[in-house]
Amino acid sequence: MDGHQDGVEREYRKRRKVPVVQVLGSYPFLLIALTHAFRQGARWIPLSLGLLAALALLRWTVHLWRGRTLVGRSGIAARWTLTERRWDWHDVYDLRAEPVPNAAGHARKWFAYLYDTEGRRFLLPHLDDWQLDDVPGEVAALREAGARERGAAFERRAAVEELVRRRAGHRKAWQRAVAGGVFAFAGGFLVWAVLELAAGHAPTPALLLWTPLGVFAVLAALLHWRWESQVPRPLRAPGR
């Protein structure tokens, strides 16, 4: 973090080493699975998954070195992997430090988010516990500095809080639908490998494409229909 403790100008970027096991921990298992698939003759599977894994690793690497959160007298700017966005202080509804439920040992346990006046949430790069010792304290200091710059405190408004809850519910619905599709793909891959070893033939498109897509579509429709049940408990209105 660059800046003055008594001022608002700050820059948050990568300064500490990130846990390598967290970034690359799953790649050895992926490599084993891809090697097995390649030996079985279904070469499009390892090629496709290998490309996705390479793109994910490239995106993560670019984010580590390009990502920034810039804070100044006029507002806040967030620079992500490919895009950048800036908000004036009057367009910022709130700044919040949010814990990650059930985070693994090496994973980040705190993230900082900016909420705009439409209830939309934006991740603030490198404002997390990999780069900072006290994320809630840092966010509290930013809120105080921002309140001085805009001449008004950050206050909760019922209409915006309802938008925050609704967006959080739909965001969680997408996350769980994607997770369901990934689990369906993993299960289909295991069934595919067993059938290939035992019988020499498996319904590859059904197990590795149509089933995961079907699970994702069903979960997405169901969870978005019941978006209220997906709202994280800390954001739920009293009585819900």
C-alpha positions as CSV (number, residue, x, y, z in Angstrom):
1,M,0.0,0.0,0.0
2,D,1.4,3.4,-1.1
3,G,0.2,6.6,0.4
4,H,0.0,8.7,3.6
5,Q,-1.7,7.4,6.7
6,D,-3.4,10.7,7.3
7,G,-4.4,11.3,3.7
8,V,-6.6,9.7,1.1
9,E,-4.1,9.0,-1.7
10,R,-3.3,5.3,-1.7
11,E,-2.3,2.6,-4.2
12,Y,-2.9,-1.1,-3.5
13,R,-0.9,-3.6,-5.6
14,K,0.9,-6.8,-5.3
15,R,3.8,-6.4,-2.8
16,R,3.9,-9.8,-1.0
17,K,4.4,-13.2,-2.4
18,V,1.2,-15.2,-2.9
19,P,1.0,-18.9,-1.7
20,V,2.1,-20.9,-4.7
21,V,0.2,-24.0,-3.4
22,Q,-3.1,-22.0,-3.7
23,V,-2.4,-21.0,-7.3
24,L,-1.0,-24.2,-8.6
25,G,-2.2,-26.8,-6.1
26,S,-4.8,-28.3,-8.4
27,Y,-2.7,-28.5,-11.5
28,P,-0.9,-31.8,-10.8
29,F,-4.2,-33.5,-10.4
30,L,-5.5,-31.9,-13.6
31,L,-2.3,-33.1,-15.4
32,I,-2.9,-36.7,-14.3
33,A,-6.5,-36.6,-15.5
34,L,-5.5,-35.1,-18.8
35,T,-2.7,-37.6,-19.4
36,H,-5.2,-40.5,-18.7
37,A,-7.7,-39.0,-21.2
38,F,-5.0,-38.5,-23.8
39,R,-4.0,-42.2,-23.6
40,Q,-7.6,-43.3,-24.0
41,G,-7.7,-41.6,-27.4
42,A,-10.2,-38.8,-26.6
43,R,-7.7,-36.1,-27.4
44,W,-10.2,-33.3,-27.7
45,I,-10.7,-33.6,-23.9
46,P,-7.1,-32.9,-22.7
47,L,-6.7,-30.3,-25.4
48,S,-9.8,-28.4,-24.4
49,L,-9.2,-28.7,-20.6
50,G,-5.5,-27.9,-21.1
51,L,-6.4,-24.7,-23.0
52,L,-8.8,-23.6,-20.3
53,A,-6.3,-24.3,-17.6
54,A,-3.6,-22.3,-19.4
55,L,-6.0,-19.4,-19.9
56,A,-7.0,-19.4,-16.3
57,L,-3.3,-19.4,-15.2
58,L,-2.5,-16.6,-17.6
59,R,-5.4,-14.6,-16.4
60,W,-4.3,-15.1,-12.8
61,T,-0.7,-14.1,-13.6
62,V,-1.8,-10.9,-15.4
63,H,-4.1,-10.0,-12.5
64,L,-1.3,-10.3,-10.0
65,W,0.9,-7.9,-11.8
66,R,-1.6,-5.5,-13.5
67,G,-4.3,-5.3,-10.7
68,R,-4.5,-2.1,-8.8
69,T,-6.8,-0.2,-6.5
70,L,-6.1,3.5,-6.7
71,V,-7.6,5.9,-4.1
72,G,-7.5,9.7,-4.5
73,R,-9.2,12.9,-3.6
74,S,-11.6,12.5,-6.5
75,G,-12.6,8.9,-6.0
76,I,-11.5,5.3,-6.4
77,A,-10.3,3.4,-9.5
78,A,-10.0,-0.4,-9.8
79,R,-7.8,-2.0,-12.5
80,W,-8.5,-5.7,-13.1
81,T,-7.0,-8.1,-15.6
82,L,-8.2,-6.4,-18.8
83,T,-10.5,-3.6,-17.7
84,E,-10.5,-0.6,-15.4
85,R,-13.2,1.5,-13.8
86,R,-13.3,4.7,-11.8
87,W,-15.9,6.1,-9.4
88,D,-16.3,9.6,-7.9
89,W,-16.8,9.5,-4.2
90,H,-20.4,10.6,-4.6
91,D,-21.0,7.5,-6.7
92,V,-19.7,5.2,-4.0
93,Y,-22.5,3.8,-1.8
94,D,-20.2,1.9,0.5
95,L,-16.9,0.2,1.0
96,R,-17.0,-3.2,2.8
97,A,-14.6,-5.8,4.0
98,E,-16.2,-9.2,3.7
99,P,-14.9,-12.5,5.1
100,V,-14.8,-15.7,3.0
101,P,-16.8,-18.4,4.7
102,N,-15.0,-21.7,5.2
103,A,-11.8,-20.5,3.4
104,A,-9.0,-23.1,3.1
105,G,-5.8,-22.6,5.0
106,H,-3.8,-20.9,2.2
107,A,-6.8,-19.1,0.6
108,R,-7.7,-15.5,1.1
109,K,-10.0,-15.0,4.1
110,W,-10.9,-11.3,3.5
111,F,-11.8,-9.3,0.4
112,A,-12.8,-5.7,0.0
113,Y,-15.6,-4.6,-2.2
114,L,-17.0,-1.3,-3.5
115,Y,-20.8,-1.0,-3.8
116,D,-22.3,1.6,-6.1
117,T,-25.6,3.4,-5.7
118,E,-27.3,0.7,-7.9
119,G,-26.3,-2.0,-5.4
120,R,-23.6,-3.5,-7.7
121,R,-20.6,-5.0,-6.0
122,F,-17.0,-4.6,-7.4
123,L,-13.9,-6.4,-6.1
124,L,-11.1,-4.0,-5.1
125,P,-7.8,-5.7,-6.3
126,H,-5.2,-6.5,-3.7
127,L,-7.2,-5.2,-0.9
128,D,-7.2,-8.6,0.8
129,D,-5.3,-10.4,3.5
130,W,-2.6,-11.7,1.2
131,Q,-1.4,-8.1,0.9
132,L,-2.7,-6.5,4.1
133,D,-2.6,-7.5,7.7
134,D,-5.9,-5.9,8.7
135,V,-8.3,-5.6,5.9
136,P,-11.3,-4.5,8.0
137,G,-9.2,-1.8,9.6
138,E,-7.9,-0.6,6.2
139,V,-11.4,-0.4,4.7
140,A,-12.6,1.5,7.8
141,A,-9.8,4.0,7.3
142,L,-10.8,4.4,3.6
143,R,-14.4,5.0,4.5
144,E,-13.4,7.8,6.9
145,A,-11.1,9.4,4.3
146,G,-13.8,9.1,1.7
147,A,-16.4,10.6,3.9
148,R,-14.1,13.6,4.5
149,E,-13.6,14.0,0.7
150,R,-17.2,13.9,-0.2
151,G,-18.4,15.8,2.8
152,A,-20.9,13.2,3.9
153,A,-20.8,9.9,5.9
154,F,-21.5,6.5,4.3
155,E,-25.0,5.7,5.4
156,R,-27.3,2.7,4.7
157,R,-30.3,3.3,2.6
158,A,-33.2,0.9,2.5
159,A,-33.7,1.0,-1.3
160,V,-30.1,0.4,-2.0
161,E,-29.8,-2.3,0.6
162,E,-32.7,-4.2,-1.1
163,L,-30.8,-3.9,-4.4
164,V,-27.7,-5.2,-2.7
165,R,-29.6,-8.2,-1.3
166,R,-31.2,-9.0,-4.6
167,R,-27.9,-8.9,-6.5
168,A,-26.2,-11.0,-3.9
169,G,-28.9,-13.6,-4.2
170,H,-28.6,-13.8,-8.0
171,R,-24.8,-13.8,-7.8
172,K,-24.9,-16.7,-5.3
173,A,-27.3,-18.5,-7.6
174,W,-24.9,-18.2,-10.5
175,Q,-22.0,-19.4,-8.4
176,R,-23.9,-22.5,-7.2
177,A,-25.1,-23.3,-10.6
178,V,-21.6,-23.2,-12.0
179,A,-20.3,-25.3,-9.0
180,G,-23.1,-27.8,-9.8
181,G,-22.0,-28.0,-13.4
182,V,-18.4,-28.5,-12.4
183,F,-19.2,-31.3,-10.0
184,A,-21.4,-32.9,-12.7
185,F,-18.4,-32.7,-15.1
186,A,-16.1,-34.2,-12.5
187,G,-18.5,-37.1,-11.9
188,G,-19.0,-37.6,-15.6
189,F,-15.3,-37.7,-16.1
190,L,-14.9,-40.5,-13.5
191,V,-17.7,-42.5,-15.1
192,W,-16.2,-41.9,-18.5
193,A,-12.7,-43.1,-17.4
194,V,-14.2,-46.3,-15.7
195,L,-16.2,-47.1,-18.9
196,E,-13.2,-46.6,-21.1
197,L,-11.1,-48.9,-19.0
198,A,-13.8,-51.5,-18.6
199,A,-15.5,-51.6,-21.9
200,G,-13.3,-49.5,-24.2
201,H,-16.2,-47.2,-25.1
202,A,-18.2,-44.5,-23.2
203,P,-20.8,-41.9,-24.3
204,T,-18.4,-39.0,-24.2
205,P,-20.6,-36.1,-25.3
206,A,-23.4,-37.2,-22.9
207,L,-21.1,-37.5,-19.9
208,L,-18.8,-34.6,-20.5
209,L,-20.9,-32.1,-22.2
210,W,-24.7,-32.5,-22.1
211,T,-25.0,-33.7,-18.5
212,P,-22.9,-30.8,-17.0
213,L,-24.7,-28.3,-19.2
214,G,-28.1,-29.7,-18.2
215,V,-27.2,-29.6,-14.5
216,F,-26.1,-26.0,-14.8
217,A,-29.2,-25.0,-16.7
218,V,-31.6,-26.6,-14.2
219,L,-29.8,-25.3,-11.1
220,A,-29.5,-21.8,-12.6
221,A,-33.2,-21.6,-13.4
222,L,-34.3,-23.1,-10.0
223,L,-31.9,-21.0,-7.9
224,H,-32.7,-17.7,-9.7
225,W,-36.4,-18.4,-9.2
226,R,-35.7,-18.8,-5.5
227,W,-33.1,-16.0,-5.3
228,E,-34.2,-14.9,-1.9
229,S,-33.0,-18.2,-0.4
230,Q,-29.5,-17.6,-1.8
231,V,-28.9,-14.3,-0.1
232,P,-26.0,-14.6,2.5
233,R,-27.3,-14.5,6.0
234,P,-25.5,-11.3,7.0
235,L,-27.3,-9.5,4.2
236,R,-30.8,-10.8,4.9
237,A,-33.4,-8.3,6.1
238,P,-34.9,-8.9,9.6
239,G,-37.5,-11.6,9.6
240,R,-36.2,-13.3,6.5
